[in-house]
Amino acid sequence: MIVAIHQPNFLPWLGYFYKMVRCDRFVLLDSVSFAKGSYTNRVKIKTAQKPQWLTVPVQTKGKLGAPICEILTAENVDWRGKTCKTLETNYKACPHYQPYGDQIREIIASSGEGLSELNIRLIEYLARQFEITVPTCRSTALHATGKAAELLAAICRELGATTYLSGSGGANYQDEQTFQTAGLELTYANYSHPRYRQAFGEFAAGLSAVDLLLNCGPGSAAILRGQVP
């Protein structure tokens, strides 16, 4: 069984969902420390000028080193309205802004204060649109402990995995010996980013997966898997 593990990022890029396609079980790593400036609360989207960051402001005072599952979105700031307005402004002219635009807006509007809750609901929504059916679970629901590669290996062992699927960037930092000692095969998801029709001129890779969905709609699932028409 192949297991992939990743923090619950905010509206992740396509490579995130490609890992989900390639595994048998996907673990949302919400038990590790929140990293300021990471993709856990921000992602890039396409605008008429250039790709720009879309960020969910969070409460960080007194939260240094706190796990992602304990991070709350900012108070006294209408970030929900601003986020939805930014998406509408830059994507309303896309062929498939509707019905997905309203559905994403509803998730953002109805999620609680927890950042991980918001992110996981959006990840699960996008996975459904991309026809991904792999079972998911949160690391906070497991018993595995440890840090870095030791934690990943422990999660894999708890779930009965034979293989850990890492992102391609993991080849630069993964402690391969840890997985080998745990009896796990370590493989990498070497994702080749597809090109598709995109608004605002020259194609930009590495954006939030909503860019694909709002531009290509029902055809997004095939494009994600490299089946470009």
N, C-alpha and C positions, 0 to 999 in steps of 0.2 A: 504494500500500500504506500502510495506517495502522499506525503504531507507537505504543505507549504504554510509558512507563517509570516505574518506581516502586521505592523501596527495598523489600527483602523484610521486610515488617512482621510482627509476631507476631499470629497469628490475626486478620487484618484485618477491617475493617468491610465492609458490603455494597458501598459505592461503589468500593472497590478492585476487587472482582470485576466490577462493572458496566463498568469500564474494560477489563477483559479481554474481556468480551463484545463490546465495541464496536470492538476492534482486530483487526488481522491478525497482529501479532507483539507479544509482551509481554516487555519486558526487565526483569529483576530487578537493580536498581542496587546491587550489593553492593560496588562499588569506591569509593564515596564514604565520607567520614568518619562514624563513628558519632556520633549526637547524643544526649547524656544527656537523659532526660526525654521522648524522642520515642516514636512508636508502634512503633519498631523492636523494643522489648522489653516493651511493655505495651499493654493494651487494656482497655476497660470491658466488664463483663458485668452481667447483671441479678441482683439478690439480693432477698430478702424486704424489706429495708430501703430500698435505693436502688441505682442503678448504682454499681459499685465497680471500682477498678483491679485487674487481674490482671497481675502483673509477673514477668518472668524476671530474676532477679538476675545481673549480669554482672561479670566482672573488668575493672576500669577502671584499676588502678594501672599507670602506665607506658604507658597506651594512649591518652593524649590525642591526638586527631587521627587515630587509627588507622582504617583502612577497616573497614566492617562485616564483611567476609569474614575479618578477623583477630580479631574479638571472641569471647571464650570465655565460656561460662556460669560462674557462681560455683562455686567448690570448697567442699567441706566443709559444704554446705548441701543439704538434701533438698528442693530447689525442685521437682523432678519430682513427688514424692509430694504435696507441698503443692498444686501446681497442679492435679493430677488430683483431689485430694480436694475442692478448692474448686469445681471444675466439677461433680463428682458431687453435692455438698451442695446446690448451687443449681439443678441441672437434672435430677436423677434422677427427679423427678415429671413431667417433660415427656413428652408422648406418644411422642416418638421419641428418647429418650435412648439407647436401644439400637436398632440395633447401633452407632450412631455413637460413643457414649461410650467403648466398649471400643476401637474403632479409633483414636480420638484418643489415648487412654491409651497404646496400643502405640507410636504414633509418638513421643510424648514420651519414653517409657521407652527406646526403642531408638536415638534420635538421639545423635550424638556430642557433643563439647563445644562445637562451633562454633555460635554463635547463628544465623548465616545458614543453616547446614544444617538446623537445627531449623525455622526459619521457612519455608524453601522447601519442605520436606517437607509441612508443614501446609498451605501455600498450594496446593500441587499436589493434596493430598488433597481440600481443600474445592472446588477448581475441578472435580474429577471429580464430586463430589456435585452440583454446580450445572450439570453437563453442559456445561462449557466445554472446548473442544478446541483453542483457539488455541495455537500453538507458543510456547514460552518459551525464553529463554536468559539467562545471567548476563552482566553487563557485564564481569566479570573475564575472560570468554572472548573479548572483543572487543579491538580495537586502538585504539578511540577515546580521545582525551585532551581535556583542557580542564576548565573549571569552569563550574558553573551552566548557563545556557542554551547556552553553547558546547559543553559536553560532551553535552547532550541532542541538539543538532543534529548533532554529529559521529557519535553513535550512529545516528541516523536515516539519515544519509548512508551510513554503512558497511553498513547493512541494506537500502539501496535504497528507503527510504521516500519517499513523496510528501507525507504528512501526519503531523504529530505531534499525538497526542491527549493533552491535559493534563487534570488534574482541575479541577473548577470553581473551586477556590480559587486556581489558578494565574493567573487573570485579574488578581489583585491584585499579582503580582510578576513574571510572565514578561516577559522582554525580547523582545517580538514582532519587533523589527527583526532580531534574530539569526537567527530562523527564516526571515524573509523573505529575508535576504541569502543564506541557504543554499539557497534555492529550495524551501522547505517551507511548506505550508499549516499554520497553527496553529488547532486546534479545541479545544473544551472539552466534557468529559463532564458535562453539567448533570444530575446524578442526582437524581431525585425519590424520596425514601425511602418504600418501601411500608409500609403498616401491616398487621400480621398478628396472629393470636392469640398472646399472650405471657403468661408467668406473672407473678404478683405485681402484679396491679392495673394501674394506668395505663401506657399504652404509652410506651416509651422508645426513641428513635432513636439511631443512631450507635454501637451496641454491636458487639461481635465478631460476625462472620457465623455463628459457632457457635450464637448465640441463635436465628437463623432455622432453621438445620438441625435443632436438637434439638427445636424446637417444631413444625415443619411437615414435616420429613422429605422424602419424595420430591416433595412439592409445592413445595419451596424453589426449584428452578430456574425455575419459572414466576413465582413471586412476585418473585424477584430482577429479572426482566425486566419487572416491572410488570403481570403478568397475574394479578392477585389475583382469586380466585374470588368 
